[in-house]
Amino acid sequence: MNIEEQKSKAVAFRGMHRGDKVLILPNAWDVASARIFENAGFGAVASTSAGVAFSLGYPDGEKISREEMLARVGRIAKAVHVPVTADVEAGYGVRPEDAARTAQEVIAAGAVGMNLEDATNDAAHPLADMSLQLERIRAVREAALKTGVLLVLNARTDVYLLKVGEAEKRYDEALRRLAAFRDAGADCVFLPGVADAETIGRMVRDVQCPMNILAGPGSPSIPELKKLGVARVSVGSGAMRATLGLVTRIAEELKTAGTYSALEGGMPYADVNRMLG
């Protein structure tokens, strides 16, 4: 992909956050899953950091290296025609310079967006210091501008996902963080861990910028989220973990019954070859 094509994809992807439709982002963990999502008609594809890590034998939580993560992102971006946005966890390093380097390498891999979360993987201090996180967001913005690619930054807070603090204070803390991320240069803000419509709708109204919701069983439907004003919906590692559930059922059936019904419904061999050929 040449730089002009990548710039064009970045502009197109940015526009998807402010259109009449909800931006539905399926999360791929390898080339095959990305091609399936593209062939299904999705206008963009996101990577799942957890799914990529799991597929390469790592647990989630920045146990995988930046290099391995972005190598997979690069393979995905090269294999599809639609814009790709990369989930790069907390940026692979605590300093603003680390986040800037990650942003540069996301762009070098061919992606046009990235997620940046504020989780620390430290139980004693689960969320990054606010001032430091804002510096990291600004560093990402500045690094991207130097490349000429208008990288779409999706800034995430894990206040709800990690159940940080007292329940009755989470909304105000999440709003404080997301509004600050917006003002520091984030193009979209991400609030995983929330599934009730009232909280989602209230946050959309209060934060006043495109908002991403992590959806799955128990979440409002896409049409319901659209009515609430949500701009972007992703499913994280959900699709990848669903495939692991199928593999588990296949293994159990082979071991116990010695039969093969769980293998039914898979893509035909020839179709997979053709898709990847």
Short mmCIF file of the C-alpha atoms (twelve columns), coordinates in Angstrom:
data_MODEL
# 
_entry.id   MODEL 
# 
loop_
_atom_site.group_PDB 
_atom_site.id 
_atom_site.type_symbol 
_atom_site.label_atom_id 
_atom_site.label_alt_id 
_atom_site.label_comp_id 
_atom_site.label_asym_id 
_atom_site.label_seq_id 
_atom_site.Cartn_x 
_atom_site.Cartn_y 
_atom_site.Cartn_z 
_atom_site.pdbx_PDB_model_num 
ATOM 1   C CA . MET A 1   0.000   0.000   0.000  1 
ATOM 2   C CA . ASN A 2   1.428   3.391   -0.939 1 
ATOM 3   C CA . ILE A 3   1.208   6.347   1.411  1 
ATOM 4   C CA . GLU A 4   -1.406  8.190   -0.656 1 
ATOM 5   C CA . GLU A 5   -3.702  5.173   -0.582 1 
ATOM 6   C CA . GLN A 6   -3.207  4.914   3.174  1 
ATOM 7   C CA . LYS A 7   -3.995  8.617   3.630  1 
ATOM 8   C CA . SER A 8   -7.185  8.132   1.635  1 
ATOM 9   C CA . LYS A 9   -8.202  5.158   3.756  1 
ATOM 10  C CA . ALA A 10  -7.582  7.156   6.928  1 
ATOM 11  C CA . VAL A 11  -9.852  9.954   5.734  1 
ATOM 12  C CA . ALA A 12  -12.537 7.455   4.736  1 
ATOM 13  C CA . PHE A 13  -12.297 5.668   8.076  1 
ATOM 14  C CA . ARG A 14  -12.540 8.967   9.963  1 
ATOM 15  C CA . GLY A 15  -15.713 9.775   8.053  1 
ATOM 16  C CA . MET A 16  -17.292 6.466   9.056  1 
ATOM 17  C CA . HIS A 17  -17.476 7.723   12.648 1 
ATOM 18  C CA . ARG A 18  -19.797 10.594  11.769 1 
ATOM 19  C CA . GLY A 19  -22.133 9.152   9.181  1 
ATOM 20  C CA . ASP A 20  -25.783 8.188   9.414  1 
ATOM 21  C CA . LYS A 21  -24.917 4.567   10.114 1 
ATOM 22  C CA . VAL A 22  -23.256 2.975   13.120 1 
ATOM 23  C CA . LEU A 23  -19.702 1.909   12.307 1 
ATOM 24  C CA . ILE A 24  -19.770 -1.827  13.023 1 
ATOM 25  C CA . LEU A 25  -16.251 -3.132  13.480 1 
ATOM 26  C CA . PRO A 26  -15.775 -6.892  13.568 1 
ATOM 27  C CA . ASN A 27  -12.474 -7.756  15.231 1 
ATOM 28  C CA . ALA A 28  -10.105 -10.031 13.330 1 
ATOM 29  C CA . TRP A 29  -7.209  -11.988 14.777 1 
ATOM 30  C CA . ASP A 30  -5.643  -13.289 11.547 1 
ATOM 31  C CA . VAL A 31  -5.853  -12.915 7.785  1 
ATOM 32  C CA . ALA A 32  -8.571  -15.536 7.327  1 
ATOM 33  C CA . SER A 33  -10.940 -13.900 9.829  1 
ATOM 34  C CA . ALA A 34  -10.224 -10.453 8.336  1 
ATOM 35  C CA . ARG A 35  -11.013 -11.690 4.831  1 
ATOM 36  C CA . ILE A 36  -14.253 -13.273 6.027  1 
ATOM 37  C CA . PHE A 37  -15.339 -9.984  7.595  1 
ATOM 38  C CA . GLU A 38  -14.382 -8.022  4.485  1 
ATOM 39  C CA . ASN A 39  -16.221 -10.469 2.222  1 
ATOM 40  C CA . ALA A 40  -19.302 -10.118 4.446  1 
ATOM 41  C CA . GLY A 41  -19.445 -6.457  3.448  1 
ATOM 42  C CA . PHE A 42  -18.034 -4.601  6.446  1 
ATOM 43  C CA . GLY A 43  -16.513 -1.263  5.506  1 
ATOM 44  C CA . ALA A 44  -13.577 -1.565  7.906  1 
ATOM 45  C CA . VAL A 45  -11.930 -4.191  10.084 1 
ATOM 46  C CA . ALA A 46  -10.409 -3.904  13.554 1 
ATOM 47  C CA . SER A 47  -7.846  -6.194  15.074 1 
ATOM 48  C CA . THR A 48  -8.378  -7.700  18.514 1 
ATOM 49  C CA . SER A 49  -5.293  -7.512  20.709 1 
ATOM 50  C CA . ALA A 50  -6.519  -10.340 22.939 1 
ATOM 51  C CA . GLY A 51  -7.430  -12.499 19.956 1 
ATOM 52  C CA . VAL A 52  -4.045  -11.966 18.318 1 
ATOM 53  C CA . ALA A 53  -2.262  -12.685 21.592 1 
ATOM 54  C CA . PHE A 54  -4.307  -15.849 22.211 1 
ATOM 55  C CA . SER A 55  -3.655  -17.103 18.679 1 
ATOM 56  C CA . LEU A 56  0.089   -16.707 19.222 1 
ATOM 57  C CA . GLY A 57  0.097   -18.394 22.626 1 
ATOM 58  C CA . TYR A 58  0.050   -15.381 24.965 1 
ATOM 59  C CA . PRO A 59  -2.466  -14.323 27.611 1 
ATOM 60  C CA . ASP A 60  -4.002  -10.873 27.229 1 
ATOM 61  C CA . GLY A 61  -2.481  -7.827  28.931 1 
ATOM 62  C CA . GLU A 62  0.580   -6.751  26.919 1 
ATOM 63  C CA . LYS A 63  2.348   -10.084 27.313 1 
ATOM 64  C CA . ILE A 64  2.897   -10.104 23.561 1 
ATOM 65  C CA . SER A 65  5.569   -7.790  22.159 1 
ATOM 66  C CA . ARG A 66  4.839   -4.727  20.088 1 
ATOM 67  C CA . GLU A 67  6.702   -6.342  17.201 1 
ATOM 68  C CA . GLU A 68  4.638   -9.536  17.175 1 
ATOM 69  C CA . MET A 69  1.370   -7.662  17.534 1 
ATOM 70  C CA . LEU A 70  2.103   -5.267  14.707 1 
ATOM 71  C CA . ALA A 71  3.453   -8.008  12.473 1 
ATOM 72  C CA . ARG A 72  0.001   -9.595  12.637 1 
ATOM 73  C CA . VAL A 73  -1.697  -6.223  12.079 1 
ATOM 74  C CA . GLY A 74  0.507   -5.730  9.027  1 
ATOM 75  C CA . ARG A 75  -0.484  -9.076  7.562  1 
ATOM 76  C CA . ILE A 76  -4.147  -8.228  8.053  1 
ATOM 77  C CA . ALA A 77  -3.804  -4.746  6.533  1 
ATOM 78  C CA . LYS A 78  -1.986  -6.145  3.508  1 
ATOM 79  C CA . ALA A 79  -4.636  -8.819  2.956  1 
ATOM 80  C CA . VAL A 80  -7.766  -6.638  2.856  1 
ATOM 81  C CA . HIS A 81  -8.834  -3.614  0.838  1 
ATOM 82  C CA . VAL A 82  -10.852 -1.907  3.583  1 
ATOM 83  C CA . PRO A 83  -9.365  0.331   6.307  1 
ATOM 84  C CA . VAL A 84  -7.847  -1.483  9.288  1 
ATOM 85  C CA . THR A 85  -7.646  -0.157  12.830 1 
ATOM 86  C CA . ALA A 86  -5.272  -1.757  15.322 1 
ATOM 87  C CA . ASP A 87  -5.878  -2.564  18.970 1 
ATOM 88  C CA . VAL A 88  -2.492  -1.970  20.563 1 
ATOM 89  C CA . GLU A 89  -3.534  -2.261  24.227 1 
ATOM 90  C CA . ALA A 90  -1.886  0.481   26.323 1 
ATOM 91  C CA . GLY A 91  0.729   1.287   23.702 1 
ATOM 92  C CA . TYR A 92  3.539   -1.080  24.820 1 
ATOM 93  C CA . GLY A 93  5.382   1.142   27.260 1 
ATOM 94  C CA . VAL A 94  4.459   3.701   29.891 1 
ATOM 95  C CA . ARG A 95  6.174   6.772   28.405 1 
ATOM 96  C CA . PRO A 96  4.657   9.123   25.838 1 
ATOM 97  C CA . GLU A 97  7.576   8.227   23.575 1 
ATOM 98  C CA . ASP A 98  6.493   4.578   23.697 1 
ATOM 99  C CA . ALA A 99  2.974   5.473   22.604 1 
ATOM 100 C CA . ALA A 100 4.371   7.659   19.825 1 
ATOM 101 C CA . ARG A 101 6.582   4.847   18.571 1 
ATOM 102 C CA . THR A 102 3.630   2.461   18.609 1 
ATOM 103 C CA . ALA A 103 1.548   4.922   16.588 1 
ATOM 104 C CA . GLN A 104 4.316   5.264   14.013 1 
ATOM 105 C CA . GLU A 105 4.598   1.491   13.730 1 
ATOM 106 C CA . VAL A 106 0.824   1.093   13.459 1 
ATOM 107 C CA . ILE A 107 0.950   3.378   10.429 1 
ATOM 108 C CA . ALA A 108 4.011   1.585   9.060  1 
ATOM 109 C CA . ALA A 109 2.044   -1.675  9.311  1 
ATOM 110 C CA . GLY A 110 -0.628  -0.221  7.030  1 
ATOM 111 C CA . ALA A 111 -3.357  0.510   9.583  1 
ATOM 112 C CA . VAL A 112 -5.192  3.833   9.774  1 
ATOM 113 C CA . GLY A 113 -6.528  3.729   13.330 1 
ATOM 114 C CA . MET A 114 -5.516  2.555   16.782 1 
ATOM 115 C CA . ASN A 115 -6.994  1.927   20.212 1 
ATOM 116 C CA . LEU A 116 -5.153  3.202   23.270 1 
ATOM 117 C CA . GLU A 117 -6.375  2.092   26.685 1 
ATOM 118 C CA . ASP A 118 -5.668  3.416   30.168 1 
ATOM 119 C CA . ALA A 119 -5.412  0.060   31.950 1 
ATOM 120 C CA . THR A 120 -2.076  -0.641  33.637 1 
ATOM 121 C CA . ASN A 121 -2.309  -4.367  34.487 1 
ATOM 122 C CA . ASP A 122 -1.388  -3.311  38.041 1 
ATOM 123 C CA . ALA A 123 -4.069  -4.352  40.545 1 
ATOM 124 C CA . ALA A 124 -2.979  -1.684  43.010 1 
ATOM 125 C CA . HIS A 125 -3.240  1.109   40.398 1 
ATOM 126 C CA . PRO A 126 -5.487  -0.256  37.632 1 
ATOM 127 C CA . LEU A 127 -5.743  2.976   35.627 1 
ATOM 128 C CA . ALA A 128 -2.955  5.169   34.300 1 
ATOM 129 C CA . ASP A 129 -2.359  8.535   35.886 1 
ATOM 130 C CA . MET A 130 -4.565  10.987  34.027 1 
ATOM 131 C CA . SER A 131 -1.854  13.537  33.217 1 
ATOM 132 C CA . LEU A 132 0.409   10.802  31.853 1 
ATOM 133 C CA . GLN A 133 -2.391  9.333   29.742 1 
ATOM 134 C CA . LEU A 134 -3.119  12.729  28.231 1 
ATOM 135 C CA . GLU A 135 0.565   13.126  27.374 1 
ATOM 136 C CA . ARG A 136 0.471   9.733   25.663 1 
ATOM 137 C CA . ILE A 137 -2.595  10.705  23.630 1 
ATOM 138 C CA . ARG A 138 -0.947  13.951  22.528 1 
ATOM 139 C CA . ALA A 139 2.215   12.023  21.631 1 
ATOM 140 C CA . VAL A 140 0.210   9.648   19.445 1 
ATOM 141 C CA . ARG A 141 -1.486  12.593  17.730 1 
ATOM 142 C CA . GLU A 142 1.805   14.378  17.057 1 
ATOM 143 C CA . ALA A 143 3.560   11.241  15.809 1 
ATOM 144 C CA . ALA A 144 0.739   10.482  13.405 1 
ATOM 145 C CA . LEU A 145 0.645   14.033  12.031 1 
ATOM 146 C CA . LYS A 146 4.332   13.789  11.145 1 
ATOM 147 C CA . THR A 147 3.584   10.847  8.863  1 
ATOM 148 C CA . GLY A 148 0.778   12.631  7.035  1 
ATOM 149 C CA . VAL A 149 -1.674  9.823   7.813  1 
ATOM 150 C CA . LEU A 150 -4.656  11.106  9.812  1 
ATOM 151 C CA . LEU A 151 -4.641  8.195   12.230 1 
ATOM 152 C CA . VAL A 152 -7.998  7.725   13.971 1 
ATOM 153 C CA . LEU A 153 -7.303  7.463   17.700 1 
ATOM 154 C CA . ASN A 154 -9.862  5.587   19.803 1 
ATOM 155 C CA . ALA A 155 -9.062  6.360   23.454 1 
ATOM 156 C CA . ARG A 156 -10.398 3.845   25.960 1 
ATOM 157 C CA . THR A 157 -11.029 3.919   29.670 1 
ATOM 158 C CA . ASP A 158 -11.464 0.726   31.675 1 
ATOM 159 C CA . VAL A 159 -13.264 2.319   34.625 1 
ATOM 160 C CA . TYR A 160 -16.300 0.084   34.117 1 
ATOM 161 C CA . LEU A 161 -14.575 -2.957  32.649 1 
ATOM 162 C CA . LEU A 162 -12.251 -3.257  35.657 1 
ATOM 163 C CA . LYS A 163 -14.897 -2.040  38.130 1 
ATOM 164 C CA . VAL A 164 -12.590 0.660   39.442 1 
ATOM 165 C CA . GLY A 165 -13.723 2.446   42.584 1 
ATOM 166 C CA . GLU A 166 -17.189 2.616   44.083 1 
ATOM 167 C CA . ALA A 167 -19.982 1.754   41.657 1 
ATOM 168 C CA . GLU A 168 -21.853 5.015   42.186 1 
ATOM 169 C CA . LYS A 169 -18.745 7.044   41.290 1 
ATOM 170 C CA . ARG A 170 -17.777 5.203   38.101 1 
ATOM 171 C CA . TYR A 171 -19.906 7.236   35.746 1 
ATOM 172 C CA . ASP A 172 -18.399 10.555  36.779 1 
ATOM 173 C CA . GLU A 173 -14.865 9.161   36.641 1 
ATOM 174 C CA . ALA A 174 -15.413 7.599   33.223 1 
ATOM 175 C CA . LEU A 175 -16.883 10.832  31.881 1 
ATOM 176 C CA . ARG A 176 -13.997 12.845  33.334 1 
ATOM 177 C CA . ARG A 177 -11.497 10.609  31.602 1 
ATOM 178 C CA . LEU A 178 -13.269 10.344  28.267 1 
ATOM 179 C CA . ALA A 179 -13.863 14.096  28.039 1 
ATOM 180 C CA . ALA A 180 -10.188 14.734  28.812 1 
ATOM 181 C CA . PHE A 181 -9.130  12.178  26.195 1 
ATOM 182 C CA . ARG A 182 -11.388 13.914  23.661 1 
ATOM 183 C CA . ASP A 183 -9.894  17.300  24.467 1 
ATOM 184 C CA . ALA A 184 -6.335  15.921  24.217 1 
ATOM 185 C CA . GLY A 185 -6.942  14.819  20.627 1 
ATOM 186 C CA . ALA A 186 -8.800  11.497  20.596 1 
ATOM 187 C CA . ASP A 187 -11.143 11.146  17.620 1 
ATOM 188 C CA . CYS A 188 -13.378 8.593   19.326 1 
ATOM 189 C CA . VAL A 189 -13.709 7.428   22.922 1 
ATOM 190 C CA . PHE A 190 -14.247 3.849   24.041 1 
ATOM 191 C CA . LEU A 191 -16.187 2.685   27.107 1 
ATOM 192 C CA . PRO A 192 -16.076 -1.111  27.432 1 
ATOM 193 C CA . GLY A 193 -17.847 -2.877  30.279 1 
ATOM 194 C CA . VAL A 194 -21.183 -1.051  29.975 1 
ATOM 195 C CA . ALA A 195 -24.279 -2.830  28.669 1 
ATOM 196 C CA . ASP A 196 -27.264 -0.906  30.028 1 
ATOM 197 C CA . ALA A 197 -28.918 1.470   27.588 1 
ATOM 198 C CA . GLU A 198 -29.517 4.270   30.077 1 
ATOM 199 C CA . THR A 199 -25.826 4.619   30.969 1 
ATOM 200 C CA . ILE A 200 -24.728 4.354   27.338 1 
ATOM 201 C CA . GLY A 201 -27.185 6.987   26.144 1 
ATOM 202 C CA . ARG A 202 -26.318 9.342   28.971 1 
ATOM 203 C CA . MET A 203 -22.593 9.047   28.248 1 
ATOM 204 C CA . VAL A 204 -23.092 9.691   24.532 1 
ATOM 205 C CA . ARG A 205 -24.976 12.893  25.363 1 
ATOM 206 C CA . ASP A 206 -22.453 14.032  27.952 1 
ATOM 207 C CA . VAL A 207 -19.184 13.269  26.189 1 
ATOM 208 C CA . GLN A 208 -20.243 14.859  22.871 1 
ATOM 209 C CA . CYS A 209 -17.926 13.016  20.532 1 
ATOM 210 C CA . PRO A 210 -18.059 9.678   18.677 1 
ATOM 211 C CA . MET A 211 -18.278 6.821   21.186 1 
ATOM 212 C CA . ASN A 212 -17.341 3.156   20.807 1 
ATOM 213 C CA . ILE A 213 -19.184 0.439   22.729 1 
ATOM 214 C CA . LEU A 214 -17.917 -3.110  23.217 1 
ATOM 215 C CA . ALA A 215 -20.854 -5.370  22.385 1 
ATOM 216 C CA . GLY A 216 -21.647 -8.994  23.056 1 
ATOM 217 C CA . PRO A 217 -24.363 -11.192 24.523 1 
ATOM 218 C CA . GLY A 218 -26.503 -9.026  26.803 1 
ATOM 219 C CA . SER A 219 -25.662 -5.769  25.036 1 
ATOM 220 C CA . PRO A 220 -28.271 -3.659  23.263 1 
ATOM 221 C CA . SER A 221 -28.647 -4.530  19.584 1 
ATOM 222 C CA . ILE A 222 -26.986 -2.447  16.877 1 
ATOM 223 C CA . PRO A 223 -30.299 -0.695  16.015 1 
ATOM 224 C CA . GLU A 224 -30.810 0.087   19.710 1 
ATOM 225 C CA . LEU A 225 -27.270 1.460   20.018 1 
ATOM 226 C CA . LYS A 226 -27.872 3.616   16.946 1 
ATOM 227 C CA . LYS A 227 -30.928 5.137   18.624 1 
ATOM 228 C CA . LEU A 228 -28.772 5.906   21.665 1 
ATOM 229 C CA . GLY A 229 -26.334 7.822   19.469 1 
ATOM 230 C CA . VAL A 230 -23.445 5.338   19.574 1 
ATOM 231 C CA . ALA A 231 -21.092 5.913   16.641 1 
ATOM 232 C CA . ARG A 232 -19.018 2.739   16.704 1 
ATOM 233 C CA . VAL A 233 -19.545 -0.823  17.907 1 
ATOM 234 C CA . SER A 234 -16.901 -3.534  18.191 1 
ATOM 235 C CA . VAL A 235 -16.895 -7.059  19.586 1 
ATOM 236 C CA . GLY A 236 -13.331 -7.385  20.872 1 
ATOM 237 C CA . SER A 237 -12.116 -10.960 21.173 1 
ATOM 238 C CA . GLY A 238 -15.706 -12.254 21.162 1 
ATOM 239 C CA . ALA A 239 -15.626 -13.792 17.687 1 
ATOM 240 C CA . MET A 240 -12.234 -15.374 18.288 1 
ATOM 241 C CA . ARG A 241 -13.355 -16.863 21.590 1 
ATOM 242 C CA . ALA A 242 -16.523 -18.156 19.949 1 
ATOM 243 C CA . THR A 243 -14.348 -20.134 17.534 1 
ATOM 244 C CA . LEU A 244 -12.440 -21.558 20.497 1 
ATOM 245 C CA . GLY A 245 -15.789 -22.636 21.936 1 
ATOM 246 C CA . LEU A 246 -16.492 -24.509 18.703 1 
ATOM 247 C CA . VAL A 247 -13.050 -26.141 18.790 1 
ATOM 248 C CA . THR A 248 -13.753 -27.212 22.379 1 
ATOM 249 C CA . ARG A 249 -17.002 -28.858 21.288 1 
ATOM 250 C CA . ILE A 250 -15.247 -30.599 18.407 1 
ATOM 251 C CA . ALA A 251 -12.606 -31.934 20.791 1 
ATOM 252 C CA . GLU A 252 -15.201 -33.158 23.291 1 
ATOM 253 C CA . GLU A 253 -17.228 -34.925 20.607 1 
ATOM 254 C CA . LEU A 254 -14.168 -36.617 19.101 1 
ATOM 255 C CA . LYS A 255 -12.991 -37.773 22.522 1 
ATOM 256 C CA . THR A 256 -16.336 -38.950 23.913 1 
ATOM 257 C CA . ALA A 257 -18.631 -39.996 21.061 1 
ATOM 258 C CA . GLY A 258 -16.051 -40.473 18.335 1 
ATOM 259 C CA . THR A 259 -18.349 -38.664 15.889 1 
ATOM 260 C CA . TYR A 260 -18.015 -35.528 13.774 1 
ATOM 261 C CA . SER A 261 -21.238 -33.518 13.821 1 
ATOM 262 C CA . ALA A 262 -19.543 -30.469 15.367 1 
ATOM 263 C CA . LEU A 263 -17.471 -30.189 12.179 1 
ATOM 264 C CA . GLU A 264 -20.575 -29.515 10.109 1 
ATOM 265 C CA . GLY A 265 -21.133 -26.014 8.793  1 
ATOM 266 C CA . GLY A 266 -17.496 -25.133 8.286  1 
ATOM 267 C CA . MET A 267 -16.256 -23.309 5.198  1 
ATOM 268 C CA . PRO A 268 -15.510 -25.724 2.366  1 
ATOM 269 C CA . TYR A 269 -11.811 -26.329 1.823  1 
ATOM 270 C CA . ALA A 270 -11.965 -25.008 -1.743 1 
ATOM 271 C CA . ASP A 271 -13.671 -21.807 -0.599 1 
ATOM 272 C CA . VAL A 272 -10.959 -21.098 1.978  1 
ATOM 273 C CA . ASN A 273 -8.256  -21.715 -0.627 1 
ATOM 274 C CA . ARG A 274 -10.005 -19.411 -3.085 1 
ATOM 275 C CA . MET A 275 -10.510 -16.682 -0.472 1 
ATOM 276 C CA . LEU A 276 -6.824  -16.639 0.421  1 
ATOM 277 C CA . GLY A 277 -5.474  -17.286 -3.058 1 
# 
